[in-house]
Amino acid sequence: MRIGTTDELFEALDHAFAEHERGDRTSADAAGFWERLLRSEGHPLNTDLPDEPLVDWYERDLLGETDGARVLDVGCGNGRNGRWLAERGAEVVGVDLAAAVLDEIRPGLPGGMEVQALDILRDPLPAGPFDLIYDSGCFHHLAPHRRITYLRRLLPLLRLGGQYAVVAFSGERQPSPSDLEVLATGNTAGGTSFTLEDLERIFAALRPVELRPVRADADGTFGADFLNAALFHR
């Protein structure tokens, strides 16, 4: 078969990435990988602390009203950020591939939060609109071509006037292979880093509110100097 549509091109690229041991980690086949990572002692993702920029934006009133707000927590992991928002009155839907981890945390979630095991690129998504879409660590694991799928699927779920936030590897402090190299090899190399300029350009459909490095010195929060954070408004 010869490629004749964008969907066929993306599926062919998906197949190439699936062939590499460090390839696609965004499909249901990668659930076990994330479950092991989220449970690994000492791994940055194995924490109950909310992200530093999330707390900072909330305290500076950049997120808008959280009481009663609908939030989609993309790549929610062990639910730490969604739980923090739910404790401040938000109605949170957390989505992640790590079904076994979601089963473990579900009984202890606050009343305003639910979690669903799904592939955000291929499975039906929770119904919008959402007042806030928060992505901490999912976007930087997408293969380059699947960023297009991500934007097409997720941004329409954000209501007019809503906020979108992303925390991703920092291109300024943790460079990674170029997209051309990743596409040529099928090796995602553990994740793609983005400069602040990259994030502003990729999310050009939204108005930037703040783009900055994540701080590692804020008490009671999770922060690491290899991360960037960006907040946008629709």
C-alpha positions as CSV (number, residue, x, y, z in Angstrom):
1,M,0.0,0.0,0.0
2,R,1.2,3.5,-0.8
3,I,0.5,6.4,1.6
4,G,-2.2,8.7,0.4
5,T,-3.5,10.4,3.6
6,T,-2.2,12.0,6.7
7,D,-3.6,9.3,8.8
8,E,-1.8,6.6,6.8
9,L,1.4,8.6,7.1
10,F,1.1,8.9,10.8
11,E,0.3,5.2,11.2
12,A,3.4,4.3,9.1
13,L,5.5,6.5,11.4
14,D,3.9,4.9,14.5
15,H,5.0,1.5,13.2
16,A,8.6,2.7,12.7
17,F,8.7,4.1,16.2
18,A,7.2,0.9,17.7
19,E,10.1,-1.0,16.2
20,H,12.7,0.9,18.3
21,E,13.3,-0.1,22.0
22,R,13.1,3.6,22.9
23,G,10.4,4.5,20.5
24,D,6.7,5.2,21.0
25,R,5.7,5.3,24.7
26,T,2.3,6.9,24.1
27,S,0.2,3.9,23.2
28,A,-1.5,1.4,25.5
29,D,1.4,-1.0,24.9
30,A,3.6,1.3,27.0
31,A,1.4,1.1,30.1
32,G,3.7,-1.3,31.9
33,F,6.7,1.0,31.3
34,W,4.9,4.0,33.0
35,E,3.6,1.8,35.8
36,R,7.1,0.7,36.6
37,L,8.5,4.3,36.4
38,L,5.7,5.8,38.6
39,R,6.5,3.2,41.3
40,S,10.3,3.5,41.1
41,E,11.8,4.7,44.4
42,G,13.6,7.9,43.9
43,H,12.2,8.7,40.5
44,P,11.1,12.3,40.1
45,L,7.6,11.2,39.1
46,N,7.2,9.2,42.3
47,T,6.1,12.1,44.5
48,D,2.9,13.4,46.0
49,L,4.0,17.1,45.6
50,P,2.2,19.4,43.1
51,D,4.3,21.1,40.4
52,E,6.0,24.4,41.4
53,P,4.5,26.4,38.5
54,L,1.0,25.1,39.2
55,V,1.1,26.3,42.8
56,D,2.8,29.6,41.8
57,W,0.2,30.3,39.1
58,Y,-2.7,29.5,41.5
59,E,-1.2,31.8,44.2
60,R,-0.8,34.6,41.6
61,D,-4.4,34.1,40.4
62,L,-3.2,33.3,36.8
63,L,-5.3,30.1,36.6
64,G,-8.6,31.8,37.2
65,E,-11.2,30.5,39.7
66,T,-10.6,26.9,40.6
67,D,-13.7,26.4,42.7
68,G,-16.1,24.5,40.4
69,A,-13.7,24.7,37.4
70,R,-13.5,21.6,35.1
71,V,-9.9,20.4,34.7
72,L,-8.4,17.8,32.4
73,D,-5.1,16.5,33.9
74,V,-3.2,15.0,30.9
75,G,-0.7,12.2,31.9
76,C,-1.9,12.5,35.5
77,G,0.4,9.7,36.8
78,N,-0.3,9.1,40.4
79,G,-2.7,12.0,40.5
80,R,-0.6,14.5,42.4
81,N,-1.5,17.7,40.5
82,G,-5.1,16.8,39.9
83,R,-5.6,15.9,43.6
84,W,-4.1,19.3,44.6
85,L,-6.5,21.1,42.2
86,A,-9.5,19.0,43.4
87,E,-8.7,20.0,47.0
88,R,-9.2,23.6,45.9
89,G,-12.6,22.9,44.5
90,A,-11.9,21.9,40.9
91,E,-13.7,19.0,39.2
92,V,-10.8,17.0,37.8
93,V,-10.6,14.3,35.2
94,G,-7.1,12.7,35.2
95,V,-6.1,10.5,32.2
96,D,-3.1,8.3,31.9
97,L,-1.9,5.1,30.3
98,A,-0.8,3.5,33.7
99,A,-4.1,1.7,34.4
100,A,-2.7,-0.3,37.3
101,V,-1.4,2.9,39.1
102,L,-4.8,4.6,38.5
103,D,-6.5,1.5,40.1
104,E,-4.2,1.9,43.1
105,I,-4.9,5.6,43.7
106,R,-8.6,5.7,42.8
107,P,-9.9,4.8,46.3
108,G,-8.0,7.6,47.9
109,L,-8.9,10.4,45.5
110,P,-10.8,13.4,46.7
111,G,-14.5,13.6,45.8
112,G,-13.9,16.1,43.0
113,M,-11.5,13.9,41.0
114,E,-11.8,10.8,38.8
115,V,-9.2,9.0,36.7
116,Q,-9.5,7.2,33.4
117,A,-6.9,4.9,31.7
118,L,-6.7,5.9,28.0
119,D,-4.4,6.8,25.1
120,I,-4.9,10.5,24.5
121,L,-3.9,10.2,20.8
122,R,-6.2,7.3,19.8
123,D,-9.0,6.7,22.4
124,P,-12.1,8.7,22.9
125,L,-11.4,11.6,25.2
126,P,-13.5,12.9,28.1
127,A,-16.1,15.4,27.0
128,G,-15.3,19.1,27.2
129,P,-15.3,21.9,27.5
130,F,-12.6,22.3,30.2
131,D,-11.6,25.5,32.0
132,L,-8.1,24.2,32.5
133,I,-6.0,21.6,30.6
134,Y,-2.9,20.7,32.6
135,D,-0.1,18.6,31.1
136,S,2.9,17.8,33.3
137,G,5.3,15.5,31.4
138,C,3.1,14.0,28.7
139,F,3.7,16.4,25.8
140,H,7.5,15.9,25.8
141,H,7.1,12.1,25.3
142,L,5.1,12.4,22.0
143,A,6.8,11.5,18.7
144,P,7.2,14.6,16.6
145,H,4.3,13.8,14.2
146,R,1.9,13.0,17.0
147,R,2.2,16.6,18.4
148,I,-0.1,17.5,15.5
149,T,-2.6,14.8,16.7
150,Y,-2.3,16.1,20.3
151,L,-3.1,19.7,19.3
152,R,-6.0,18.7,17.1
153,R,-7.6,16.5,19.8
154,L,-6.9,18.5,23.0
155,L,-7.2,22.2,22.2
156,P,-10.8,22.0,21.0
157,L,-11.7,20.7,24.5
158,L,-10.6,24.0,26.1
159,R,-13.4,26.5,26.5
160,L,-13.0,30.0,25.2
161,G,-11.4,31.9,28.0
162,G,-9.9,28.8,29.5
163,Q,-6.2,28.1,30.3
164,Y,-3.8,25.5,29.0
165,A,-0.6,24.7,30.9
166,V,2.3,22.5,30.1
167,V,5.5,21.4,31.9
168,A,8.1,19.8,29.7
169,F,11.8,19.2,29.4
170,S,13.8,22.3,28.9
171,G,15.7,22.8,25.6
172,E,17.9,25.5,27.2
173,R,19.1,23.2,30.0
174,Q,18.6,19.7,28.7
175,P,19.1,19.6,24.9
176,S,17.8,16.5,23.0
177,P,18.1,15.2,19.4
178,S,16.4,17.2,16.7
179,D,13.0,16.2,15.3
180,L,14.7,15.1,12.1
181,E,17.0,12.8,14.0
182,V,14.1,11.3,16.0
183,L,12.0,10.8,12.8
184,A,14.9,9.2,11.0
185,T,15.7,6.7,13.8
186,G,12.4,6.1,15.6
187,N,14.3,6.7,18.9
188,T,12.6,9.2,21.1
189,A,15.7,9.2,23.4
190,G,13.7,9.4,26.6
191,G,11.8,12.5,25.6
192,T,12.1,15.7,23.7
193,S,13.1,19.0,25.2
194,F,11.6,22.3,24.2
195,T,12.9,25.9,24.5
196,L,10.5,28.5,25.7
197,E,10.5,29.8,22.1
198,D,9.6,26.3,20.9
199,L,6.6,26.1,23.2
200,E,5.3,29.6,22.3
201,R,5.5,28.7,18.6
202,I,3.9,25.2,18.8
203,F,1.0,26.6,20.9
204,A,0.6,29.7,18.7
205,A,-3.2,29.1,18.5
206,L,-3.3,30.3,22.2
207,R,-2.2,33.5,23.8
208,P,0.9,33.2,26.0
209,V,0.4,34.2,29.7
210,E,3.8,33.2,31.1
211,L,6.7,31.0,29.9
212,R,9.6,30.4,32.3
213,P,12.0,27.8,33.7
214,V,10.6,25.7,36.6
215,R,12.1,26.6,40.0
216,A,13.6,23.8,42.1
217,D,13.6,25.8,45.4
218,A,9.9,26.3,46.3
219,D,9.0,24.5,49.5
220,G,6.2,22.0,49.3
221,T,6.3,21.7,45.5
222,F,8.0,19.5,42.9
223,G,10.4,21.4,40.7
224,A,13.5,20.5,38.7
225,D,15.9,22.7,36.8
226,F,15.6,20.5,33.6
227,L,12.0,21.6,33.1
228,N,10.2,24.6,31.4
229,A,6.7,25.7,32.1
230,A,4.2,27.5,29.9
231,L,0.7,28.9,30.6
232,F,-1.6,30.0,27.7
233,H,-5.0,31.5,27.5
234,R,-7.7,30.8,24.9
